[in-house]
Amino acid sequence: MTHDKPAAPAVRNLKQMLQYQEKAVVSRMLVKNPAGNVTLFAFEGNEGLSEHTAPYDALIVGVEGRAEVMLDGVPHTVGEGDCLLMPAHVPHAVHPSGDFKMLLVMIRGEAKPEP
């Protein structure tokens, strides 16, 4: 039985890890495991994501450009270096104002109330 060796840890630049594609939203999964996943997205021009919900909490981190993220009908501007927590089951949509890259961190599992 052989096991694939995981890639050696290396510092990578998020802006350079994924390129824009004409009139498209492209993504690259960086981490995927039972606890959650981390995905890098690149939105070209005015491409975006229509309103939807997710069963888990998610954190958006702006990597490049700007976007308006509608969260339960309320607009939030996310730019480079900004982050926005999107609670599970809350409707949200992403509307970039030009090219936009973001990191999406999805946490699987039930949120536990703080003591």
C-alpha positions in Angstrom: 0.0 0.0 0.0 1.4 3.4 -0.9 0.5 6.7 0.5 0.7 10.0 -1.4 3.0 12.4 0.5 1.3 15.8 1.2 2.9 18.8 -0.4 5.5 20.5 1.7 4.3 23.6 3.4 5.0 26.7 1.4 4.1 30.4 1.6 1.8 31.3 -1.4 0.3 34.6 -2.5 -3.5 34.4 -2.7 -3.6 37.0 -5.5 -1.4 34.9 -7.7 -2.9 31.5 -7.0 -5.9 32.0 -9.2 -6.4 34.0 -12.4 -9.5 35.7 -13.8 -11.3 34.1 -16.7 -13.4 36.1 -19.1 -17.1 36.4 -18.0 -16.6 33.6 -15.4 -16.4 32.8 -11.7 -13.5 30.4 -11.1 -12.6 28.7 -7.9 -9.7 26.7 -6.4 -10.2 24.5 -3.3 -7.2 25.0 -1.0 -8.3 22.9 1.9 -11.1 20.3 2.2 -11.7 18.0 5.2 -14.6 17.0 7.4 -14.2 20.2 9.5 -14.7 22.5 6.6 -13.1 23.9 3.5 -11.2 26.9 2.2 -11.8 28.0 -1.4 -10.3 30.9 -3.4 -12.7 32.6 -5.9 -12.0 35.0 -8.8 -14.9 36.9 -10.2 -14.2 38.5 -13.6 -15.9 41.8 -14.4 -19.5 41.9 -13.1 -19.9 38.2 -12.6 -21.2 37.3 -9.1 -23.2 34.8 -7.1 -27.0 35.1 -6.9 -28.8 34.9 -3.5 -28.5 31.5 -1.8 -28.1 30.0 1.7 -25.5 27.6 3.1 -26.0 25.1 6.0 -22.8 26.3 7.7 -21.2 29.5 9.0 -18.8 31.0 6.4 -16.2 33.7 6.5 -15.4 35.8 3.4 -12.0 37.4 3.2 -11.4 40.0 0.5 -8.2 39.3 -1.5 -8.4 41.8 -4.4 -10.9 44.3 -5.6 -14.3 45.1 -4.0 -17.7 43.5 -3.9 -21.1 44.2 -2.3 -22.2 41.2 -0.3 -25.9 41.2 0.5 -26.4 39.4 3.8 -30.1 39.0 4.7 -31.0 42.0 2.5 -28.3 44.3 4.0 -25.4 45.4 1.8 -21.8 45.1 3.1 -18.8 46.3 1.1 -15.9 43.9 1.2 -12.5 45.0 -0.1 -9.0 43.7 0.1 -8.1 42.7 3.6 -11.8 42.9 4.8 -13.7 40.0 6.2 -17.4 39.3 6.8 -19.0 36.5 8.8 -22.0 34.9 7.1 -24.1 32.9 9.6 -25.5 29.6 8.5 -29.0 29.6 6.8 -28.9 33.4 6.2 -29.5 34.4 2.5 -26.5 36.0 0.9 -25.3 37.1 -2.6 -22.0 38.5 -4.0 -22.0 41.4 -6.4 -18.5 42.5 -7.4 -17.8 46.0 -8.7 -15.2 44.8 -11.3 -12.6 42.0 -10.9 -12.8 40.6 -7.4 -11.0 37.8 -5.5 -12.1 36.4 -2.2 -11.2 33.5 0.2 -14.2 31.6 1.5 -13.7 29.7 4.7 -16.7 27.3 5.4 -16.9 25.8 8.9 -18.9 22.6 9.0 -20.6 21.6 12.2 -23.0 23.2 14.7 -22.1 26.5 16.3 -22.1 26.2 20.1 -23.3 29.1 22.2 -20.6 30.8 24.3 -20.8 30.1 28.0 
